[in-house]
Amino acid sequence: MGIVWASIATLGVLLAGGLLTWWLEPRLLKAFGSTEPGPAAPLDIRKNPRPSQADPLTYYGAPIIALFGVVWATVCLPWGPALIPADVNIGLFYFIVVVDFVVLAVALGGWGGNTPGSVEACYRIVAQLAAYVVPLGLAIIGPIMMARSLSTVHIVEAQRDAHLWYIAPQLPGFVLYLVTGLMQVYRAPFLEPFAACIDRGVLGACGGWPGVLWRLALAGLLFVVAAMGAVLFLGGYAGPWLPGWLWMLIKTLAVMVLMLWLGHRVRLRGTADMLALAWKFLIPVGLANVLLVGILILLGVGQGPFPLVGSAP
């Protein structure tokens, strides 16, 4: 795919997915009976665009950085065998790195906003990163091991050729991805950086176009993390009868709804709870899942036809 068409496709996917999530999420939360919307809180675009003590550079630059991080993450999401802006060999590693630009952006925007709530969000979001980054890595190692590739397209094709979605042999890994994914997208029960008790963090300090960019970036973040879950565990665009992009959309929305539903079945968790959960439960589960996947690979479960690195074609 040419660079121009890849750029247009990436922006189009993100805009469509972000707007769809922006519209759908509040309705799902209402159906689930949520009283704490977090990043899905209503946006007042008429609000004063900048607090009087804010630093203009970081205040206005932070939502742009957040949006670009989500745009870059969209680049490696496959919507069909040829419907991917860039199928790079390290696509999954690239995704994990660039999607966390949102963390950097919230930290910068929170500090630059210079309100009590936004500065508190800066501290909380960095602590939340420390809680989820290791178990999230352990959750995605399983699909990488079975597909023997970091390419998102190869991971989808490995599941298609093996006639097996990785959710079947790796259910613990999928559950681990859902939990750490909720931490990564700051949805209940892990929405502390955007909680009402700190005036929604950076969202409470923003209005006008910065507020719109924040909401689009955070909606897009939920969409791309759910889409990657569909790629890793549900076979991505692979499926009968329907076009590949439609399968990918259906699976992405299914993962998104499941994440939001599960998150609102549990009471809200603070930073200390998240750190304890990660180190006492999620990381041991992740290590056990890696051991399980290794055993399954030795038994030949879920193996596609891809040759091992360095082997003869």
N, C-alpha and C positions, 0 to 999 in steps of 0.2 A: 504494500500500500504506500503510495507516494506521501511525502511529508505534508503536503497541503491537505490532501484528503484525510490523512491520519489525524491532523490537527482538528479539522472540521468534525470528523467522526467522534473524536474524544470529547470535544466541547458539547456536541449534540447529545451524546450518551449521558454525560454528567448533568447537563441542563435538564434533560427529560427525566432522568432518575432522581435528581435532587428535587425538582418541582413535584414529581409524583410522591416522593417521600414527604415533602413539606405538606402536601394536601392530605395524604393518607394517615400520617402518624397521629395528628390530633384526634381524628375520628376513631382510630383504634384505641387510643388512650381513654377516650370517652366511653367506648364500649366496654373496656376493661375496668371502668370505675376508678381511674387514676385521679388523684388529687394533687400530684406533684409532677408536672409535665417536663421539668428540666429544660433541655435544649429546645423542646417543642412549645415553650411558653409563647403566648401571643406577642407579636412584635408591634411596638408603637413607633411608626416611622416619623411621627410628628414631634418626637422627643428631641430636645436640644442635642445636636449632633456630637458635641464634645464637652465633657466636664471642664470646669474652669482651670483645674490644676493638672490636666492631662498633658502628656508629652505628645505633640502633634505627629512626630515621625513614627513612633511605635503605635500610637493609637490608630492612625489611618493605615499604616503598613501591615499591622497584624492580620486583619481579616483578608487582605490580599494574599499574604503568605499562606493562610489556612486554605483559601480557595485553590491556590496553585498546588498545594500539597495533594488535595483531593483530585484535581485534574490530572496530575502526574500519576497518581495511583490508578486512574481509569485507563491509562495507556495500555496496561498489560492484561486487561480483562477481556477474554475471548467471548464473542457473541456468535461465533461460527468459525469453521476451519479457516476461512479467509476474512472474517470480520473481526479483526483485532488490529488496532493501530500499530503495535510493535510487539512481535513475538520474540522476546529476547531470551537468551539461554538462562539468565538469572532472574527471570521475571518475578518469581515469588519473593526472592530476597529483595529485589528492587521495590516491590510493593510494600513490604514491611518497613523499609527505610523511609520512603517518601510519605507514607500515610501519617507518620509520626511528626511531620512538619506541623500538623495541627496542634500538637503539644507545644512546640516551640512558639507557634503563633499565639496560643492562649496565654502562655507565660509572658510573652512580650506585651500583648494587649492588656493583660491584667495589670502588669507593672506600669505600663504607660498610661492606662486609664486613671490610675492614682486615686481610686475611690476605695473605701474599706472593703467592699464586696469584690471588686476586680483584683485587688492585691491579694486577698485571701484565695481567690480562684487560682492565681499564679502558683502559690505554694501547694495547693491541693492537687492540682493537675500533675505537677512533677512527682509528687508522692504516689499518685495513682499510676503513673507510668512505671515506677519501680515495682508496683504490685503485679502488673499484668505482663510485663515484657517477657519474663522467663517462661511462665506457663504457656503463653501464646506461642512462643517458639517451639515448645515441646508438642503443642497441639498440631502444628503443621508439619512436623518432621515425619509423621506417619505417612501421609500421602506422598511426600518426597521420596521416602524409602521405597514405597511400593511402585511408584511410577519411574523411579531412578532418574528423575529430572526435576529441575527448578522451573522449567518452562510450563506456563499455565496451559498452553495448548496440549503439550505432551501429557500432562496430568489428566486432562479430559479424555484424550484419546486412549490412554492406558486403561481407564475405567470402561470406555466403550469397547475396546478390544478384548478385555477380560470379562465382559458382560457382568460387571459387578461394580456397583457404586461403593465407594470406600466407607460410607456410613455403616455398611453391614459388618465388615470385619473390624471397623475402627469406631464403634459407637462411643467408647470412652473418650476418644480423641475428638469426636464431633461435639459431645457435651462440653468438653474442655474448651473447644473453640467458641461455643455459644457463650459460656461464662466470661471468658477473657475478651470476647468480642463486645459484650455489654460494657466491660470496663473501658475498652478502647474507644467506644462511641459515646460514652458518658450517658447511658440510659439507665433507668431504674433496674436494679437497686443501687447502681454505682454512679449516680448523677451529682455527686457532692460538689464538683466545681461549678455547677449551674443550679444549685439548690436555692429555694426561696429564702432560706435563712441567711444567705449572703447576697440577697438581691439579684439572683441569677448570674453572679459573677460578671464577666465581661459583657454579657447580654444586657444586664441591668444598667450598664454605663454607656450603652450605644443606642443610637437612633439614626434615622436617615439612611444613607447608602451604606455606611459601615455595618449597621444592624442588619440590613438586607443581605450583605455578603456573609456575615457570620451565620445567619440562619441557613443560607444556601449551602455554605461549606459544611455545617454540622448535619444538615439533611443529607447532603451528598456523601458524607462520611459513613452514615448508617447504611446507605445504599451500597457503597463499594465494599464495605466489610461483609455485608450479607451476600453480595455477588461473589466475593472470593470464597465464602463458605459453600456456596452452590458449586463452584468450580472444584474445590478440594474434596468434597464429600458426596455431592449429589450428581456428579457426571456432567455438570455445566450444560453446554448446549446440546449434548448427545441425547437423543430420544426419537421414538418412532412418530411418523405421520406429520407432526407439526414442524414448522421451520425451526432451525437451531436457535435463532435469536428469541423466538417466542418461548421455547423451553427454558432458555436462560432467564428470561424475565419471570416466568412462572416460579421457577426454583428460587430465584432471588427474593421475590415477594414472600414466598413460603418461609424462607429462613428469617426474613425480617419480622414477619408476624409472629413466628415462634419465639424469636428473641424478645420481642416486646411483651408478649403474653407471659413468658416465663419470668421476665424481670419484674413484672407487676404482681406476681404471686408471692413475692418475698419482701420483707420489710427493708427500708432503706439502710444501706451500710455506709459507715464512715471510713476514713482512710485507715485507721488502726484495724478495723474489721477486715478490710481488703488485704492489707499486708499479712495479717494472721491467716486468712483464708488461702492466700497464695502460697505461703511458705509451709503451712502445716497440712494442706490438703491438695491444692491444685498441682504443685510441683511433684509431690509423690505420685499422684495419679498420672501426670504426664510421663514420668519416668517409667511407670508400670506399662503405660500404653506403648512406649517405644520398645520395651522388651516384648510385649505381645505382638507388635508388628514384625519384629525380627523373627519371632518363632513362626508366624504365618508366612513370611517370605521363604523361610527354610522349607516349609511344607508346600510351597508353590501356590499359595492362595493370592489371588488378585494380581497376578503377574501378566503384564502385556508383552508384546513381542519386541520391545525396545532392547537393543543390545547394551551390555554393560560398557561403561566408558573404557576405551582402550582395547576392546575386543574386536575381533575381525568382523567385517560386515557380512 
